[in-house]
Amino acid sequence: MINNNQLALLEPASPATALPVLDQRARGATFHEVPVKAILNSPATTGMGFWSLNPYVGCEFGCTYCYARETHKWRVERAGADKADRADKAVEGVHSSASSAPSASLPPWLAFEKQILVKTSAAAVLQRTLFPAKLAGASLVIGTATDPYQPAERRFRLTRSILEALLGWRGLSLGIITKSPLILRDLAVLQRLAERHELSVNISLASVDAALLRRIEARSPAPHARLRALKGLVDGGIQAGLMVAPILPGLTDSRAALAAIMAAARKAKACYVAGFPLRVGPATRERLLPHLAEEFPELAERYARHFAGRHNASREYIDALTARLHALQREYGFPVNPSMRRRRHAPRTPRPGGIPEATAQWTLL
């Protein structure tokens, strides 16, 4: 019970933290303009071994397993603080309605897909702050936390403007990660980038089972659309492959499921296939585990038990999954890329005497 006489030690949220609304969708997503001073995330910041860039914070696709949900909370808090520091409170009061205060009443896992932050100045900031020597030969990857070709890109065209800005340099190592066939819109720009830089495009696809995907990522593009985009990129001369991520224990990690996706990738002319195991952070846990309880109750308790107090699957599971992936890569004629194994949270080569790959499907957990 609240004592009406107690002192108000915590001030209510200031209208100054509100962000301008750029768009609102009928299905519930609101898009806010967010100011940015820097656009590049260093390896030291992310621990991922490469530089990254995300034009948006949050994603309309709203995949239940997405590990990046926690980043939304951090960015909203930072944006509010930045805006309060440099803007006049009296003027900003006009933006203080509930609809223009991102995440004010939503948990981070839900705000991630309902309150999308749009870095409208991303390309201009990139042009001012990108110094190739600063990258020290490391790759720059676009779309590591949110999809750069989510539906909002049709209107805002931030990813397109970033790609065009990158035409001003030469000799960089660039990567793009997306689920969306919208990337084919920018094929001509990608072809020009490939002439100036080392470029690879990763089409993300967890399964070729469309019915299963509808149960875990209901708003993402269908598997056949992504595979068609992959083929279109490769036919257009772009180095492109399939990223099987995340691989979900008990749902998409069987040998049959992974073989089906390898076969589909081969048919689409993929240059490579890489796979990565599920990671369950705090915000992901709040979204994924209740969803599993509804859709896959036979797995929910096992997930909760295995990922209790940890973000990653067990070392034994990852070793067995890696062995399975490597065997399938060789079987379908795809390279086994050692550099992929050096990335944080990526599968590693099994230790001598490790678990045989045939046991990988959840039997270890």
C-alpha positions in Angstrom: 0.0 0.0 0.0 1.3 3.4 -0.9 1.6 6.0 1.8 0.4 9.3 0.5 2.7 11.1 2.9 5.9 9.5 1.6 8.4 11.6 -0.2 8.6 11.4 -4.0 12.2 10.2 -4.3 11.7 9.1 -7.9 10.6 11.8 -10.3 8.0 10.8 -13.0 9.3 10.4 -16.6 10.0 13.7 -18.2 8.2 14.7 -21.4 11.7 15.5 -22.6 12.4 11.8 -23.0 9.7 11.4 -25.7 10.7 10.8 -29.2 8.9 12.1 -32.3 6.6 9.6 -34.0 7.3 9.0 -37.7 4.6 6.4 -38.4 2.1 4.1 -36.8 0.9 0.8 -38.3 -2.6 -0.7 -38.0 -1.1 -3.9 -36.6 0.4 -2.1 -33.6 4.0 -1.0 -34.4 5.0 2.6 -33.8 8.1 4.2 -35.4 10.1 6.8 -33.5 12.9 9.0 -34.8 15.9 8.5 -32.6 19.0 10.8 -32.6 22.4 9.2 -33.1 25.9 10.5 -32.5 27.6 7.3 -33.6 26.4 4.4 -35.8 29.2 1.9 -35.6 29.5 -0.7 -32.8 33.0 -1.9 -32.1 34.1 -5.5 -31.4 35.1 -4.3 -28.0 31.5 -3.2 -27.3 29.8 -6.3 -28.7 32.4 -9.0 -28.2 31.6 -10.4 -31.6 34.9 -10.0 -33.4 33.6 -7.6 -36.1 32.1 -4.1 -36.3 28.4 -3.8 -36.7 25.7 -1.3 -37.8 22.0 -1.4 -37.3 19.8 1.2 -39.0 16.8 0.3 -36.7 16.4 -0.7 -33.1 13.6 -3.2 -32.7 12.1 -5.3 -35.5 8.6 -5.7 -36.9 9.2 -9.4 -37.6 9.2 -10.0 -33.9 10.7 -13.5 -33.9 10.1 -15.1 -30.6 13.7 -16.3 -30.2 15.4 -13.1 -31.1 18.4 -12.5 -28.8 18.5 -8.7 -29.5 15.4 -7.8 -27.5 17.4 -6.5 -24.6 19.2 -4.0 -26.8 16.0 -2.1 -27.3 15.6 -1.2 -23.7 19.2 0.0 -23.5 18.8 2.2 -26.6 15.5 3.7 -25.5 17.0 4.7 -22.2 20.1 6.2 -23.9 18.0 8.1 -26.4 15.8 9.6 -23.7 18.8 10.7 -21.8 20.5 12.2 -24.9 17.4 14.1 -25.8 16.8 15.4 -22.3 20.4 16.7 -22.2 20.3 18.8 -25.3 16.7 19.8 -26.0 14.4 22.4 -24.5 11.9 20.8 -22.2 9.2 23.3 -23.0 9.4 22.6 -26.7 9.6 18.9 -26.3 6.4 18.9 -24.2 4.4 18.7 -27.4 5.7 15.1 -27.8 4.7 13.9 -24.4 1.6 11.9 -25.3 1.5 8.2 -24.4 1.8 7.2 -28.0 5.1 9.0 -28.4 6.9 7.6 -25.3 8.6 4.4 -26.4 8.6 1.5 -24.0 7.0 3.7 -21.3 4.5 0.9 -20.4 5.8 -2.1 -22.4 8.3 -4.7 -21.2 11.5 -4.8 -23.3 10.6 -8.0 -25.1 7.3 -6.5 -26.4 8.6 -3.0 -27.0 11.2 -4.5 -29.3 8.5 -5.4 -31.9 6.0 -2.6 -31.1 8.2 0.5 -30.6 10.7 0.6 -33.4 13.5 3.3 -33.3 14.5 4.7 -36.6 18.0 6.2 -37.0 17.1 8.6 -39.7 20.6 10.3 -39.8 22.4 6.9 -40.0 23.9 7.4 -43.4 25.1 11.0 -42.7 26.6 9.9 -39.4 28.4 7.0 -41.1 29.9 9.3 -43.7 31.3 11.5 -40.9 32.6 8.8 -38.6 33.7 5.8 -40.8 37.5 5.7 -41.0 38.7 2.5 -42.7 41.9 2.4 -40.6 39.8 2.4 -37.5 38.3 -0.9 -38.5 41.8 -2.5 -38.6 40.8 -5.0 -41.3 37.8 -6.3 -39.4 34.5 -6.8 -41.2 31.6 -4.4 -40.9 28.2 -6.3 -40.7 24.8 -4.6 -41.2 21.9 -6.1 -39.4 23.3 -8.0 -36.4 20.6 -7.0 -33.9 17.6 -6.0 -36.1 16.7 -6.8 -39.7 17.9 -4.0 -41.9 15.2 -5.0 -44.5 12.2 -5.3 -42.2 9.0 -3.8 -43.7 9.7 -0.3 -42.4 12.7 -0.2 -44.8 10.2 0.2 -47.7 9.3 3.6 -46.4 12.4 4.9 -44.6 15.1 3.5 -47.0 17.8 3.8 -44.3 19.6 0.6 -45.3 19.6 1.8 -48.9 21.1 5.1 -47.9 23.8 3.4 -45.9 24.8 1.1 -48.8 25.0 4.2 -51.1 27.2 6.0 -48.5 29.5 3.0 -48.5 30.2 3.5 -52.2 32.4 6.3 -51.1 35.1 3.9 -49.8 37.0 1.0 -51.2 38.6 -2.1 -49.8 36.3 -2.8 -46.9 34.9 -6.2 -45.8 31.2 -5.9 -45.6 28.4 -8.2 -44.6 24.6 -8.0 -44.5 22.2 -10.3 -42.5 18.5 -10.3 -43.4 15.4 -12.5 -43.6 13.8 -10.3 -46.2 13.5 -10.6 -50.0 13.3 -6.8 -50.0 17.1 -6.9 -50.3 16.7 -7.6 -54.0 15.4 -4.1 -54.4 19.0 -3.0 -53.9 20.7 -5.5 -56.1 22.2 -2.8 -58.4 23.7 -1.0 -55.4 25.0 -4.3 -54.0 26.7 -5.1 -57.3 28.4 -1.7 -57.3 29.5 -2.3 -53.7 30.9 -5.8 -54.6 33.1 -4.0 -57.2 34.6 -1.8 -54.4 34.6 -4.0 -51.4 34.5 -7.7 -50.3 30.8 -8.2 -49.8 28.7 -11.1 -48.5 25.0 -11.4 -47.9 23.6 -13.8 -45.3 20.0 -14.8 -45.8 18.7 -16.0 -42.4 16.4 -19.0 -42.3 15.8 -21.3 -39.4 13.8 -24.0 -41.3 12.3 -24.8 -44.7 9.1 -26.0 -42.8 6.8 -23.0 -43.4 4.2 -24.3 -41.0 6.7 -24.6 -38.2 8.1 -21.1 -38.9 4.6 -19.6 -38.6 4.6 -20.9 -35.0 7.9 -19.3 -34.0 8.2 -16.2 -36.3 4.7 -15.5 -37.5 5.5 -12.2 -39.3 8.7 -13.1 -41.1 8.9 -13.9 -44.9 8.1 -17.4 -46.0 11.0 -19.8 -46.6 10.4 -20.0 -50.4 10.6 -16.2 -50.6 13.9 -16.1 -48.8 15.4 -18.9 -50.9 14.2 -17.1 -54.1 16.0 -13.9 -52.8 19.1 -16.0 -52.2 19.1 -17.3 -55.7 18.5 -13.8 -57.1 21.5 -12.5 -55.3 23.8 -15.3 -56.4 22.5 -15.0 -60.0 23.3 -11.3 -59.8 26.9 -12.0 -58.9 26.7 -11.4 -55.2 28.5 -13.7 -52.7 25.5 -14.9 -50.7 24.8 -17.8 -48.4 22.3 -19.2 -45.9 22.6 -18.5 -42.2 20.7 -21.2 -40.2 20.1 -19.2 -37.1 19.2 -19.8 -34.5 19.0 -23.6 -34.5 16.3 -24.4 -32.0 16.8 -27.6 -29.9 14.0 -30.1 -30.4 12.5 -28.1 -33.3 15.0 -27.4 -36.0 18.1 -29.3 -35.0 17.4 -32.8 -36.2 19.6 -34.2 -39.0 16.6 -34.4 -41.3 15.6 -30.8 -40.7 19.2 -29.5 -41.3 19.7 -31.7 -44.3 16.5 -30.3 -45.8 17.7 -26.7 -45.4 21.1 -27.7 -46.9 19.4 -29.2 -49.9 17.3 -26.1 -50.4 20.4 -23.9 -50.1 22.2 -26.0 -52.7 19.2 -25.7 -55.1 19.3 -21.9 -54.6 23.0 -21.8 -55.5 24.1 -20.7 -52.0 27.8 -20.1 -51.8 27.9 -21.4 -48.2 25.7 -22.4 -45.3 26.5 -21.6 -41.6 24.6 -22.5 -38.5 24.4 -21.1 -35.0 22.8 -22.4 -31.8 20.1 -20.7 -29.8 21.0 -18.0 -27.3 18.6 -17.1 -24.6 19.2 -13.7 -22.9 16.9 -12.2 -20.2 14.5 -10.4 -22.6 14.4 -13.4 -25.0 13.6 -15.6 -22.0 10.5 -13.5 -21.2 9.2 -13.8 -24.8 10.3 -17.3 -25.8 9.6 -19.4 -22.8 5.9 -18.4 -22.4 5.5 -18.9 -26.2 6.9 -22.4 -26.0 4.5 -23.2 -23.2 1.6 -22.3 -25.5 2.9 -23.8 -28.8 5.3 -26.6 -27.7 4.4 -27.5 -24.1 6.4 -30.7 -24.3 9.6 -28.6 -24.8 8.9 -25.6 -22.6 10.0 -27.2 -19.3 13.2 -28.6 -20.9 14.1 -25.2 -22.2 13.5 -23.6 -18.9 15.6 -26.1 -17.1 18.5 -26.1 -19.5 18.7 -22.3 -19.9 18.2 -21.5 -16.3 20.9 -19.1 -15.3 22.7 -19.3 -18.6 22.4 -17.8 -22.1 23.9 -20.6 -24.2 23.3 -24.3 -24.7 25.7 -26.7 -23.0 29.1 -27.3 -24.4 28.2 -30.9 -25.1 25.2 -29.9 -27.1 27.1 -27.3 -29.1 29.9 -29.8 -29.9 27.4 -32.3 -31.1 25.5 -29.8 -33.2 28.8 -28.5 -34.7 29.7 -32.1 -35.7 26.3 -32.5 -37.4 26.6 -29.2 -39.3 30.1 -30.0 -40.5 29.1 -33.5 -41.7 26.2 -32.0 -43.6 28.3 -29.2 -45.1 30.7 -31.7 -46.5 27.9 -33.9 -47.7 26.2 -31.1 -49.6 29.4 -29.6 -50.9 29.6 -26.5 -48.8 32.8 -25.2 -47.2 33.4 -25.5 -43.5 34.5 -22.0 -42.6 37.0 -21.9 -39.7 36.5 -18.1 -39.2 32.8 -18.7 -38.4 33.8 -20.9 -35.5 35.9 -18.1 -33.9 32.9 -15.9 -33.4 31.4 -15.6 -29.9 28.5 -18.0 -29.3 29.2 -19.9 -32.6 29.7 -23.6 -32.7 33.2 -24.9 -32.2 34.9 -28.0 -33.5 34.2 -30.9 -31.1 37.0 -31.8 -28.7 38.7 -35.2 -29.3 36.4 -37.9 -27.8 33.5 -35.5 -27.9 29.8 -36.3 -28.4 29.0 -37.9 -31.8 26.9 -35.7 -34.0 24.0 -38.2 -34.2 23.0 -37.4 -30.6 22.6 -33.7 -31.1 18.8 -33.5 -31.3 18.1 -32.4 -27.7 19.0 -35.7 -26.2 21.8 -34.1 -24.3 19.6 -31.6 -22.5 
